[in-house]
């Protein structure tokens, strides 16, 4: 588990972005993460990945509007952080906020 410290750094950045309710604060490029914009029905869907040997750290960020007809609800912003070794989960973290 040589990337546990990296997992904790990413987790702290997610907590900061959630506390300040600004997903744009989550920039992981300086840590060697790649970012992929996922095209789906959500307002925003990003996947941030870090891969080293058999260890992977991924951050899945989703922002979506839960409103239905004649409703005006706040958007939901959700971060899911996963750390896997050989495809097996060793640590994870999830948080969300509304704006």
N, C-alpha and C positions, 0 to 999 in steps of 0.2 A: 504494500500500500504506500508506494512512494509519492503518490499525488494527493495524500490526505490533506496536506497543508494547502495545496492549491484549491481543493474542494472548500476548505474553510474560508479562504480569501474570496472565492466566488460567492459563497453563502453570505458573507458580510456585505458584499456589494449589492446583492439582491435585497437584503434587509434595508440597506440605505435607500435604494430605489423605491422600495415599497413604503418606507416611512415617509419619504418626501413625495410619494405618489407621482413619480416621474420615471417611467420605464426607460427613457432615453439616457438616464444616468448609468445604465448597465452597458458599459463598453468593456469587452473582454479581449479586444484585439491585442493589447499590450501583454496579455498572458499567453498568447499563442492560439487563441480560439479562432475558428472560422465561423462565419455567420451566413446562414441561408434563410432567405425570405421564402416562406411557404405560401403558395397560392391556394387559398380555400375560402370558405364563406365568412371567415372572421374578418374583423376590421384590420387586425395586425396579427401575424403569426410568424415568429422567428425561431430558428433553431441554432443555438451556439454549440459548437463541438470542439473538444480537445481530445486527441488520440495520441497515446504513447505506448508502444509495444502492445500489451494486452489490456491496458487500462484506458477507460473512456470516461470523460466527464461531459455531460450534456445539460444545457439549459433550454427548456422549451418555454417560450413566452407566448401567451395568447391574450388578445384583447378582443372582447366581443360585446355586442349589445343584446341584452336579454329581453329588450322591449318587444312587446307584441302589438297587435292592432289596438289603437286607442290607449297605449301606455307610453310613458316616457320615463324609463328607468336609467339609472347610472350604468355606464360601461363597467364590465368586470375585467380586471387585469390580473392574470394568473401566471406565476413563475413555478416551474417544476424543475428541480435540480436533481440529477441522478449521477452516481458514481458507480461504475461497474468494472469488475476484473474478470476476464474470461467470460463475459456475458452474464455474470452473476452480480446482483446488487449487493454492494457493501455499505452504501450510505445514500441517503436521499433527504431532500428538504422541499417543502412546498409552502407557498404563501400567496396571498392575493390582496387586492385592494379595489375599491370602487371609486370612479371619478365621473 
